[in-house]
Amino acid sequence: MAVAATPSTHMATINPCLSSSNKVFMSSIARFNTESKEVSWTRLKSSSHITSKLPFSRSLTSVPVTYKRVVTRAMSAPNEDKPLPGLPIDLRGKRAFIAGVADDNGYGWAIAKSLAAAGAEIIVGTWVPALNIFESSLRRGKFDESRVLPDGSLMEITKVYPMDAVFDSPEDVPEDVKTNKRYAGASKWTVQELVGSVKQDFGSIDILVHSLANGPEVSKPLLETSRNGYLAAISASSYSYVSLLKHFVPIMNPGGSSISLTYIASERIIPGYGGGMSSAKAALESDTRVLAFEAGRKHKIRVNTISAGPLRSRAAKAIGFIDMMIDYSLANAPLQKELSAEEVGNAAAFLASPLASAITGAVVYVDNGLNAMGVGVDSPIFANLDIPKDN
């Protein structure tokens, strides 16, 4: 799923050409308007050279089903001054800060692209030790292919800020971090200083995205996790969001949106996702609800979190079993396809837009429906059931 580069967008779907006894799925542009069914049929009849409804229905025959990858795109209008029919995702004039972008293959990057495609200005915060490599890759064009938006233009990142969301202020930084060579040459990277810099440079923002997590003992079972490891996971993966929103909310425009990323391990057992990370995600979701109330009442800011399915990102590979989780999802989710970062990015663009103006305090699942399953249907126990499978 991708959102168009110029702001005024139509939602477009490319569906598999699937024939059955009574249905035909064709490529289409989805406009959310109030045209009558008869008008829609007239257009379909005209474009497909169909003379009447009845012969069209009778002429269909059953054929083997072929599954193809489903792609959803938002297509931009050639003239942004021309009003669009339907409900476009239009973020023109909005500024988004995405915390936790350090490469071009994670959810943070995908969210930045979708927001940019909808017209938002993009600024990002990058973990200090990864800053030089990230900025160098941007300058050298290493990410140019990944920066391409649906209209062919390149996503522009207005500014990249050094950031370490584990520390709220300079006073919180221990001496060993201050003298660490990976932090040499960087300045104003604590949360308090970061927000001060953004305020000085831009005045305000409209969208805050938290796309960062870290659990130094993530590979350890919870029973073997140390206190320091557990608290480090909570600090980096959940309290960092509280801190960022606390400091950013005074410079967020009313009606703004804040989004974080969570994972199903917050509510279900995921063996191997240890070190306190499942607890950190549970805390993040609980905080989302409380922050939605507080930020909504005091500042008219919406707060939501996206529970995203597994992705083969560099960060996820550090866990060590991401490929198995993706295979499990493919075998057991209602939608048998590999989740793309693009789909999560587009969900974030929707949540950040006026189309989601009444949605706050929500955990939005973007995982092909895996969260809805109560059992793994790939188990031999279900071998004799007639469960549809995409072979």
C-alpha positions as CSV (number, residue, x, y, z in Angstrom):
1,M,0.0,0.0,0.0
2,A,1.5,3.4,-0.9
3,V,0.3,6.9,-0.7
4,A,0.8,9.3,-3.5
5,A,3.5,12.0,-3.5
6,T,1.3,15.0,-4.3
7,P,-1.2,15.8,-1.7
8,S,-4.6,15.2,-3.3
9,T,-5.1,11.5,-3.5
10,H,-7.5,8.9,-4.7
11,M,-7.4,5.5,-3.0
12,A,-6.7,2.9,-5.7
13,T,-6.8,-0.8,-5.5
14,I,-5.3,-3.4,-7.8
15,N,-7.2,-6.6,-7.2
16,P,-6.6,-10.1,-8.5
17,C,-8.5,-11.1,-11.6
18,L,-10.6,-13.7,-9.8
19,S,-13.6,-15.3,-11.5
20,S,-16.2,-17.3,-9.8
21,S,-19.9,-18.1,-10.2
22,N,-21.1,-14.5,-9.6
23,K,-18.1,-12.2,-9.1
24,V,-15.5,-10.4,-11.2
25,F,-12.8,-8.3,-9.5
26,M,-11.2,-5.7,-11.7
27,S,-8.6,-2.9,-11.3
28,S,-10.4,0.1,-10.0
29,I,-10.2,3.5,-8.5
30,A,-12.0,3.6,-5.2
31,R,-13.7,7.0,-4.7
32,F,-15.6,7.4,-1.4
33,N,-18.6,9.4,-2.7
34,T,-22.3,9.1,-2.9
35,E,-22.9,8.0,-6.5
36,S,-25.8,5.6,-6.8
37,K,-25.4,1.9,-7.6
38,E,-27.2,2.5,-11.0
39,V,-24.6,5.1,-12.0
40,S,-21.8,2.8,-11.0
41,W,-23.3,0.0,-13.0
42,T,-23.7,2.3,-16.0
43,R,-20.0,3.1,-15.8
44,L,-19.0,-0.5,-15.4
45,K,-21.2,-1.5,-18.3
46,S,-19.8,1.2,-20.5
47,S,-16.1,0.6,-19.8
48,S,-16.5,-3.2,-20.1
49,H,-18.8,-3.3,-23.1
50,I,-21.5,-5.1,-21.1
51,T,-24.9,-4.8,-22.6
52,S,-27.0,-5.8,-19.6
53,K,-26.8,-7.1,-16.1
54,L,-28.5,-10.4,-16.6
55,P,-26.4,-11.8,-19.5
56,F,-23.3,-10.6,-17.6
57,S,-24.2,-12.7,-14.6
58,R,-25.1,-15.8,-16.6
59,S,-22.0,-15.7,-18.7
60,L,-19.6,-16.3,-15.8
61,T,-18.2,-19.8,-15.2
62,S,-16.2,-21.3,-12.4
63,V,-12.4,-21.4,-13.0
64,P,-9.4,-22.3,-10.8
65,V,-8.6,-19.4,-8.4
66,T,-5.2,-17.8,-8.9
67,Y,-4.0,-15.6,-6.0
68,K,-1.8,-12.6,-6.6
69,R,-0.3,-10.0,-4.4
70,V,-2.7,-7.2,-3.5
71,V,-1.4,-3.7,-3.9
72,T,-3.2,-0.6,-2.7
73,R,-2.0,2.8,-3.8
74,A,-3.1,6.3,-3.5
75,M,-2.9,8.1,-6.8
76,S,-2.4,11.8,-7.0
77,A,-4.2,14.3,-9.1
78,P,-2.2,16.2,-11.7
79,N,-3.4,19.6,-10.4
80,E,-3.3,20.0,-6.6
81,D,-5.4,23.2,-6.9
82,K,-8.3,21.3,-8.4
83,P,-10.7,19.9,-5.8
84,L,-11.0,16.1,-5.6
85,P,-14.1,14.1,-5.2
86,G,-14.2,11.6,-2.4
87,L,-12.1,11.6,0.8
88,P,-8.4,12.2,0.0
89,I,-5.6,11.9,2.5
90,D,-4.4,15.4,2.4
91,L,-1.5,16.4,4.8
92,R,-0.4,19.5,2.9
93,G,0.8,22.1,5.3
94,K,1.5,19.6,8.1
95,R,4.9,18.8,9.6
96,A,5.8,15.4,10.9
97,F,8.6,14.4,13.2
98,I,9.5,10.7,13.0
99,A,11.7,9.5,15.9
100,G,13.8,6.4,15.2
101,V,14.6,6.4,11.5
102,A,18.1,5.0,10.9
103,D,17.8,3.2,7.6
104,D,15.5,2.8,4.6
105,N,13.9,-0.6,5.3
106,G,12.0,-0.2,8.6
107,Y,8.5,0.9,9.6
108,G,9.8,4.4,10.5
109,W,11.0,5.0,7.0
110,A,7.8,3.6,5.4
111,I,5.7,5.9,7.6
112,A,7.8,8.9,6.6
113,K,7.3,8.0,2.9
114,S,3.5,7.7,3.3
115,L,3.3,11.0,5.2
116,A,5.4,12.7,2.6
117,A,3.3,11.2,-0.2
118,A,0.3,12.8,1.4
119,G,2.0,16.2,1.4
120,A,3.5,16.4,4.9
121,E,6.9,17.9,5.5
122,I,9.3,15.4,7.0
123,I,11.9,15.8,9.8
124,V,13.4,12.9,11.6
125,G,15.4,12.0,14.7
126,T,18.1,9.4,14.4
127,W,19.9,7.6,17.1
128,V,23.3,9.3,17.6
129,P,25.6,6.3,16.9
130,A,23.7,5.7,13.6
131,L,23.6,9.4,12.6
132,N,26.7,9.7,10.5
133,I,26.0,6.5,8.5
134,F,22.4,7.5,7.9
135,E,23.2,11.1,6.8
136,S,26.1,9.9,4.6
137,S,23.9,7.4,2.9
138,L,21.3,10.1,2.2
139,R,23.9,12.4,0.7
140,R,25.5,9.7,-1.5
141,G,22.1,8.7,-2.9
142,K,22.2,5.2,-1.4
143,F,18.6,5.6,-0.4
144,D,17.4,7.2,-3.6
145,E,15.6,4.1,-4.9
146,S,13.8,3.8,-1.6
147,R,12.9,7.5,-1.6
148,V,10.8,7.2,-4.8
149,L,7.2,8.2,-4.2
150,P,4.2,6.9,-6.3
151,D,4.4,10.0,-8.7
152,G,8.1,9.4,-9.3
153,S,9.5,12.2,-7.2
154,L,11.8,11.6,-4.3
155,M,10.8,11.9,-0.6
156,E,12.6,15.0,0.9
157,I,13.7,14.9,4.5
158,T,14.0,18.6,5.5
159,K,16.3,17.9,8.5
160,V,17.8,15.1,10.4
161,Y,18.3,15.6,14.2
162,P,20.6,13.6,16.5
163,M,18.6,11.9,19.2
164,D,18.8,9.4,22.1
165,A,15.3,9.2,23.6
166,V,16.6,7.3,26.7
167,F,17.8,10.6,28.1
168,D,15.5,13.4,28.9
169,S,18.0,16.2,29.6
170,P,21.8,16.6,29.6
171,E,21.9,16.0,33.4
172,D,20.6,12.5,32.8
173,V,23.5,11.5,30.6
174,P,26.1,9.4,32.5
175,E,29.8,10.2,32.0
176,D,30.6,7.0,30.1
177,V,28.0,7.9,27.4
178,K,29.3,11.5,27.2
179,T,32.8,10.3,26.6
180,N,31.8,7.4,24.2
181,K,33.4,7.9,20.8
182,R,30.1,7.1,19.1
183,Y,28.6,10.3,20.6
184,A,31.7,12.4,19.7
185,G,30.8,15.5,17.8
186,A,27.1,15.3,18.4
187,S,25.2,17.8,20.5
188,K,21.7,18.6,21.7
189,W,20.5,15.1,21.4
190,T,18.6,14.5,24.6
191,V,14.8,14.7,24.3
192,Q,14.6,18.2,26.0
193,E,17.3,19.6,23.7
194,L,15.9,17.9,20.6
195,V,12.5,19.5,21.1
196,G,14.2,22.9,21.8
197,S,16.0,22.6,18.5
198,V,12.9,21.7,16.5
199,K,11.0,24.6,18.1
200,Q,13.8,27.0,17.2
201,D,14.0,25.7,13.6
202,F,10.3,25.1,12.8
203,G,8.1,26.6,15.6
204,S,5.7,23.7,15.7
205,I,4.8,20.2,14.4
206,D,1.5,18.5,13.7
207,I,2.5,14.8,13.7
208,L,4.7,12.8,16.1
209,V,5.8,9.3,15.3
210,H,7.6,7.0,17.8
211,S,9.3,4.3,15.9
212,L,12.0,3.0,18.2
213,A,12.6,0.2,20.7
214,N,15.5,-1.5,22.3
215,G,15.9,-4.5,24.7
216,P,19.5,-5.3,25.5
217,E,18.4,-8.8,26.8
218,V,15.7,-9.5,24.2
219,S,17.0,-12.9,23.5
220,K,16.8,-14.0,27.2
221,P,13.6,-15.6,28.6
222,L,11.9,-13.3,31.1
223,L,12.9,-15.6,34.0
224,E,16.5,-15.0,33.1
225,T,16.2,-11.2,32.5
226,S,18.1,-9.0,34.9
227,R,16.5,-6.0,36.5
228,N,18.8,-3.6,34.5
229,G,17.9,-5.4,31.3
230,Y,14.1,-5.2,32.0
231,L,14.2,-1.6,33.0
232,A,16.3,-0.7,30.0
233,A,13.7,-2.3,27.7
234,I,10.9,-0.3,29.4
235,S,12.9,2.9,29.2
236,A,13.9,2.7,25.6
237,S,10.7,1.2,24.2
238,S,7.9,2.7,26.2
239,Y,8.9,5.6,28.5
240,S,10.7,7.1,25.6
241,Y,7.3,7.7,24.0
242,V,5.9,9.3,27.1
243,S,8.9,11.6,27.2
244,L,8.8,12.6,23.6
245,L,5.1,13.4,23.7
246,K,5.5,15.2,27.0
247,H,8.1,17.5,25.5
248,F,6.6,17.8,22.0
249,V,3.0,18.4,22.9
250,P,3.5,22.1,23.9
251,I,4.6,22.8,20.3
252,M,2.1,20.5,18.6
253,N,-0.8,22.2,16.8
254,P,-4.3,21.4,18.1
255,G,-5.8,18.6,16.1
256,G,-2.4,16.9,15.7
257,S,-1.7,13.2,15.9
258,S,0.8,11.1,17.7
259,I,1.5,7.5,16.7
260,S,3.7,4.7,18.1
261,L,4.4,1.1,17.0
262,T,3.6,-1.9,19.2
263,Y,3.6,-5.7,18.7
264,I,1.2,-8.6,19.5
265,A,3.6,-9.8,22.2
266,S,2.0,-7.2,24.5
267,E,-1.0,-9.5,24.9
268,R,0.0,-12.9,23.6
269,I,2.9,-15.2,24.4
270,I,5.7,-14.9,21.8
271,P,8.5,-17.3,22.9
272,G,11.9,-15.7,22.1
273,Y,10.6,-12.1,22.5
274,G,12.1,-11.7,25.9
275,G,14.2,-9.4,28.0
276,G,11.2,-7.4,29.1
277,M,10.2,-6.4,25.6
278,S,6.7,-7.9,25.8
279,S,6.2,-6.0,29.1
280,A,7.5,-2.8,27.4
281,K,4.9,-3.2,24.5
282,A,2.1,-3.8,27.1
283,A,3.2,-0.6,28.9
284,L,3.2,1.3,25.6
285,E,-0.4,0.2,24.8
286,S,-1.6,1.1,28.3
287,D,0.2,4.5,28.1
288,T,-1.4,5.1,24.7
289,R,-4.9,5.0,26.3
290,V,-3.9,7.3,29.2
291,L,-2.0,9.7,26.9
292,A,-5.0,9.8,24.6
293,F,-7.1,11.1,27.4
294,E,-4.6,13.6,28.8
295,A,-3.3,14.9,25.5
296,G,-6.8,15.0,24.1
297,R,-8.3,17.0,26.9
298,K,-5.4,19.4,27.4
299,H,-4.1,19.8,23.9
300,K,-6.6,18.3,21.4
301,I,-4.0,15.8,20.3
302,R,-5.0,12.3,19.2
303,V,-2.8,9.3,20.4
304,N,-2.8,5.9,18.8
305,T,-0.5,2.9,18.3
306,I,-0.2,0.5,15.4
307,S,0.3,-3.2,16.3
308,A,2.3,-4.2,13.2
309,G,3.0,-7.7,12.1
310,P,6.6,-9.1,11.6
311,L,8.8,-7.4,9.0
312,R,12.3,-8.4,7.8
313,S,13.9,-5.1,8.9
314,R,17.5,-4.8,10.2
315,A,16.2,-4.1,13.7
316,A,13.9,-7.2,13.7
317,K,16.7,-9.5,12.5
318,A,18.5,-8.8,15.8
319,I,15.8,-10.8,17.6
320,G,17.0,-13.9,15.6
321,F,13.7,-15.6,14.7
322,I,12.0,-13.0,12.4
323,D,11.9,-15.4,9.5
324,M,10.0,-18.0,11.5
325,M,7.5,-15.4,12.6
326,I,6.9,-14.3,9.1
327,D,6.4,-17.9,8.0
328,Y,4.0,-18.5,10.9
329,S,2.0,-15.4,9.9
330,L,1.8,-16.6,6.3
331,A,0.5,-20.0,7.4
332,N,-2.0,-18.8,9.9
333,A,-3.2,-15.2,9.3
334,P,-6.5,-14.7,7.5
335,L,-4.7,-12.9,4.7
336,Q,-2.0,-15.2,3.4
337,K,0.6,-12.6,2.2
338,E,3.7,-11.1,3.6
339,L,3.1,-7.8,5.3
340,S,4.9,-4.8,3.7
341,A,6.3,-1.8,5.5
342,E,4.3,0.3,3.0
343,E,1.0,-1.0,4.4
344,V,1.9,0.1,7.9
345,G,3.0,3.4,6.5
346,N,-0.3,4.0,4.9
347,A,-2.2,3.0,8.1
348,A,-0.1,5.7,9.9
349,A,-1.0,8.3,7.2
350,F,-4.6,7.6,7.7
351,L,-4.4,7.9,11.5
352,A,-2.5,11.2,11.1
353,S,-5.1,12.6,8.7
354,P,-8.4,14.3,9.3
355,L,-10.1,11.1,8.1
356,A,-9.3,9.6,11.6
357,S,-10.3,12.7,13.5
358,A,-12.5,10.7,16.0
359,I,-10.0,7.9,16.5
360,T,-7.8,8.1,19.6
361,G,-6.6,5.7,22.3
362,A,-6.7,2.8,19.9
363,V,-4.5,-0.1,19.1
364,V,-4.8,-0.5,15.4
365,Y,-3.8,-3.9,14.1
366,V,-2.0,-4.0,10.8
367,D,-0.9,-7.7,10.6
368,N,-3.0,-9.4,8.0
369,G,-5.5,-10.3,10.8
370,L,-3.1,-12.6,12.7
371,N,-4.2,-11.0,16.0
372,A,-7.7,-12.4,15.5
373,M,-6.6,-16.0,15.4
374,G,-7.1,-18.2,18.5
375,V,-5.1,-21.2,17.1
376,G,-2.4,-21.9,14.6
377,V,-4.2,-23.6,11.7
378,D,-1.0,-25.1,10.4
379,S,-1.0,-27.5,13.3
380,P,-1.4,-31.2,12.3
381,I,-4.5,-31.3,14.6
382,F,-6.4,-29.4,11.9
383,A,-5.1,-31.5,9.0
384,N,-8.5,-33.0,8.3
385,L,-10.4,-29.7,8.3
386,D,-11.1,-28.1,5.0
387,I,-9.2,-24.9,5.7
388,P,-8.6,-22.7,2.6
389,K,-4.9,-22.3,1.8
390,D,-2.9,-20.2,-0.6
391,N,-0.6,-22.7,-2.2
